[in-house]
Amino acid sequence: MGICIDRCLCFQQPFRALKNLAQQHHCQSLDTLACHAEFGKKCGLCLPYIERMLRTGETIFHEIITASGPCELQYEYEKITDK
């Protein structure tokens, strides 16, 4: 059986629900979506998946995405959500 990644585990936010919010509020980036939902502020491992979701519409992933750095994405996300 393969892996199935479909949510931000830290905040129990399904990517499908985040996609619906993104569509409803016309969000095209992590920072705009972050205005409407809580995700990615703990471990940040969901950020590459949510970024891809925003680009492609995918909400279920069967591979681990390590892309051009969850670290870079986490840093950018922390800058925009710093409270």
LINWO-V333267 format. One record per residue. RES is the residue in one small letter. PHI is phi in whole degrees, 0 to 359 (none if undefined). PSI is psi in whole degrees, -180 to 180 (999 if undefined). Layout:
RES & PHI & PSI
RES & PHI & PSI
//
This chain:
m & none & 134
g & 275 & 177
i & 276 & 156
c & 219 & 107
i & 253 & 117
d & 222 & 14
r & 196 & 163
c & 279 & 113
l & 291 & -38
c & 298 & -37
f & 248 & 6
q & 50 & 44
q & 259 & 108
p & 296 & 141
f & 299 & -32
r & 299 & -43
a & 293 & -39
l & 294 & -38
k & 297 & -43
n & 299 & -44
l & 298 & -43
a & 299 & -42
q & 292 & -43
q & 298 & -39
h & 255 & 9
h & 57 & 42
c & 277 & 132
q & 237 & 4
s & 216 & 164
l & 301 & -41
d & 294 & -39
t & 289 & -37
l & 294 & -35
a & 296 & -19
c & 287 & -15
h & 241 & -7
a & 204 & 156
e & 258 & 123
f & 195 & 157
g & 70 & 3
k & 270 & -3
k & 257 & -90
c & 278 & -26
g & 78 & 2
l & 292 & -20
c & 280 & -17
l & 301 & -43
p & 296 & -32
y & 290 & -43
i & 292 & -38
e & 299 & -45
r & 295 & -40
m & 303 & -43
l & 295 & -34
r & 283 & -41
t & 247 & -20
g & 89 & -5
e & 296 & 143
t & 232 & -6
i & 231 & 130
f & 238 & 141
h & 245 & 17
e & 217 & 158
i & 276 & 126
i & 260 & 120
t & 246 & -5
a & 2 & -166
s & 294 & 63
g & 72 & 104
p & 306 & -28
c & 296 & -44
e & 295 & -43
l & 296 & -43
q & 299 & -43
y & 299 & -47
e & 296 & -43
y & 296 & -42
e & 296 & -36
k & 297 & -39
i & 274 & -18
t & 249 & 9
d & 300 & 122
k & 236 & 999
//
